[in-house]
Amino acid sequence: MNVEIIRKIRKMAAPFYLVFCFLSYFLLDFILRRTNISYSLLNLYDKIPLFFVLGWCFLLCGIICILPGMIKKIFMGITAGIYSILTIVHGAYINVFDKFFSFSDLSLAGEGIEFLDISYIHIRKIIVACVIISLLLMALGIWLVPGREKNTEKKRRIPKILAGLLIMATGLAGIFYSEHQFSDDNDAMAWDAATNVSLIYEEFIDTPKCLLMSGLYQYTFRDFCKSFNLTEHIEQEEVWKELDEYFANLEYEHNSNEKTGIFQEKYLILIQLENIDQWMLTEENMPNLYALREESIDFVNHYSPAFATGKTFNTEFIVNTGWIPRSTGDSTYIYTKNSYPYSLANLFRNAGYSANSFHGASGTIYNRETAHAIFGYEAYYSYIEMDMDDYTMDSQMTNGFDLMIEEEPFFDFIITYSGHGPFSEETSAAQAHLDEVREYAEITDATYLAGLAQAKETDVFVGNRIQKLEDSGLLADTVLIFYSDHYSYSTIDEELLYELKGTSDSNLLQNTPFFIWSQDAEAEKITKVTNTADILPTLANLFGLDLDYKYCFGYDAFDPEYTGWVVFSDLSWYDGTIYWKPAENEEESDYVKEMSAMINQKINISWDVLDTDYFSYLYD
């Protein structure tokens, strides 16, 4: 085509460059919400998300209209690139973590980046296609931006600025209109925080629902501000007073029971099993751990709900502190700067125990060395201190056995590693045990077999630990407690996982092992529903530790007044009989309303305690 003709076409189409910008922005939001609409409480064309996205598209286009030539093009390119990346990240994130990305997740990115594997990443092709189309639309818009005409530039700048301001004002009006739709009066439905759009938007408690009700751009803006505390400064004194009143009026009191103090003065080894799911823990595959479980106090309806994105550290944090973290917000603060006087390590140290933590990975992952010191541990021992040649091989942690029993009485917190995903025949743990696994496994799926093999390596460590304790004459005086950090998500085929776990619900997949072994404790099956937050108060009861139980999110599992329940990150809950999920449009019983109100209150109390560093104030 003749260059002159192209120039004329470009000049004729130039006034429409903002249209292509608008379409580029709009398409990113539309495809992200359209492909994930099943998570939403509002329909795709509801006025709230629609006015939010239209408002932001107008606002961005108004800014573009005002900016001068080259800066205009740079702004267009940068914003298109940033939001395209976010759309791709959100599209992949939701498939791995069942939530959208939050900037607060960056505080837990160390381990995620270090162990990122392509097998975790799944993104719908339609999202990729629409992102490409969006970038092409923006590229076309950049190409059509009118060139500078020296003789008329000054005369044309004022109308452009006025037009840009008008477009921006239109956009802001749309955003404020949607903001106004969220009622300030939430009391009527306060019991139902999982379906109350006003509460969800205000508290920012569920990333899928928040993004889908506010759109990509409003969600990004609010998430960035909340994650880095740019717009919200908590009125700490006011919140502290509210917390004081809550705890002062709390009716729950811990009841002593038949298990109170049964392990007093015994040593404790608490083992967090990395990625060890129910389907792995069989007599053939993990004979040592299976035998211990058969002789244990076994919590068969235990759940490890994931709130923070880093599922391993999420569980690690809850077990050690007794509190539930937010899924969004400034998580770096609560992990590294808060005070936790009732943490497990501090409770045991107050009782005269030494308290140390052990894990194959470096202390920089999840900033563990710093976090564990905040939790009250005297030292964090990695593969270096334990003299391990391969930090992924749990059996080599036996090399650090002397460190674990150096002081008596001792409380050792151990995190295994070999079960860490992805499941692959290339891992050291899988290569060590694959031949043996193939002899008895009935399923031939490669990732499934690798998963069994990696779990077997953890079982070798357990066997070694039992033998070492026996040889040292410490076994009779030592309690071994095992729990899993999370179910084996994003590691084997999803349909196979649902089949192995006997459920089709992503929340109920989070049923994981938790059992307590001692030579002189009778084996029993506890059918009451328990969750990660119950571990700390349950251990405090068993070991007779000096805990004020009202300062825990969870409960002592042996307290007869505690009926047992678990709450999941979307605020669904399960009590062993009723599994309540948001937006099922059924008439709710008084019991369901009371349970939902109680759980909603406890969740918000937990977040307020962590957000305001309540215990620093309480014991200052």
C-alpha positions, 0 to 999 in steps of 0.5 A: 500500500502506498505510504501516502495512503497509509498516512491519510488513513492514519490521520483520518483514524487518529481521532479514534485512538482513545476508542482503541485504548478504551476497548483495550482496557475494557477487554482485559477486565471483561475476559477475566471476570467472564472466565471466573464468573462462577466465583462471583456473587454478582452477575457479569453485567451487574451495575456495580462492577460495570460502572467500576470498570467503565469508570476506570476505563474513562479515567485512564482514557481521560489521563491519556487525553491530557498527556502530551505526545510521547508521554502519552504513548509511554503511559499507554504502553506501560498501563497496557503492559501492567494490566495485561501481566496482572490479567495473566497472573490472575488467570494462572493464580486462581487455578493454583491457589483458588484465589486471585493475586494480591500484592500482599502475596509478595511478602511470601514470594521467596519460596514460591519463586525459588520452587516455581515449576511450569507444571503448576501453571495453567491458564485458559487459552481464551484469556491469553488470546484476549490479552494479545488482542488487548495489546494489539488494540493498544498498539493500534491506539499508540500508532494512531496518536496524532503527531505534533503539529507546531502551528496548531499545537498550542491552540489544540492543547486547551480543548484536549485538556478540557476534554480529558478532564471531562472524560476523567470526571465521567470516570470518577463519577462512575467509580463513586457511583459504584462505591455508593452502592455498597451500603454502610449499614451491614447489620441486617446481614452481618451474620452472613459475611460470605454473601454480604457484598458490602462487608466483602468489599469493605473488609477485602476478605475474599479476593475472587469475590472482591475482584469480580464485584469491583473489576480488575482496575478498582481491585488493583487500586484497593489491593495496592493501597491496602497491601502497602498501607497507603490509604488506610491507617488503622485507628489502633487505640479505637480498635484496641478498645473494641478488642478489650471489650470483646475479650472482657465479655467473651463467655467462653472459658476453657474446661479442664478435661480427661486429657488436661496435663497428660503429657506434662513434663514430657518432651515434644517433637512437633512435625509439620509434614510438607504436602503429605495428603491422606492418599499417600499415608498408607501401610504400603507407602508410609509404613512408619508413619502409618504404624504411628497413626494406628497407635495414635490419638487420630483426628480423622476430620481435621482440616488445614484451610489456606488463608495466606497464599503460601499454604505451607507458611500459612499453616505454620503461622496459624499453628505457632501463633493461634491466629488466622491471617488475612488473605490480603493486606500487609502480611509482612508486618504480622509475620516479622514485627508483631508480638506473640506472647501465647505462641507455642514456642513462648508457652513451652519456654515459659514452662522451662523447655528449650524451643528450636525449629528445624527445616531443610531449606534456608532461613531466608525462605519465607523469612523463616529465621526472622519469623521463627525468632518472633514466634519465640524459637531460640534458633532456626536450624537449616540444612547447613547446621544439620549437615545435610548434603541435599536439603530435599532429602528428609532422611538426612535431617537425622544428621542433626539429631543431636541438635534436637536433643541438646537441651532437656526438656526440649520442644522441637518444631520440624518441617519436612521437605521431601513431599514438596511439589511438584511431583517429579521423577527427577527429584532426589526423593522420587529417584530414591524410592520410585522402583519400590513404589512401582511394585505396589502402586495400582495407578501408573500416572507418573506424577502420582507415583512420584508423589508416593515416592517423595512421601516415602522419603519423609517416612524414612525420616520418621523411621530414623527418628523413632530409632534414634529416640529409642537408641537414646532412651528418650522415646518413652518420654517423648510425644510425637505430633504430626500434621500436614500443612496442606493437601496435595494441590496442583500436583496430580491430575485434579480429577484423580485428586477428587477421586482419591479424596472422595469429594468434589469440593475444593474446600473439603479437599483440605482434609489432612492428617493430624495425630498425636503419638505417645507410648503411654497414650491409648489409640483412639479416633477423634471424629470431631471436626478440627482445624489448624487453629485448634492445634495450639490450644489442644497442645496447651491442654495436653502439656498443661501449659499456662495459656489464657485460652480466650486469646486463641482463634481455635479451641482445645479439641478435647474441651467437651463444650467445643463442638468442632468446626472449620472455616475456609478462606471463602468463609464457608464452614463445616461442623461435621454435619452441616457444610454451609457455603455462600449464596446457596439461596436457601432459607437459613436456620437459626443455628446456621445464622448463629454459627455464621455470625460467630465465625464472622466475628472471630475472623474479624477479631483475628484480623484486628488482633494481627493488624494492630499488634494487639498483644504489644499493646496489651502487655506493654 
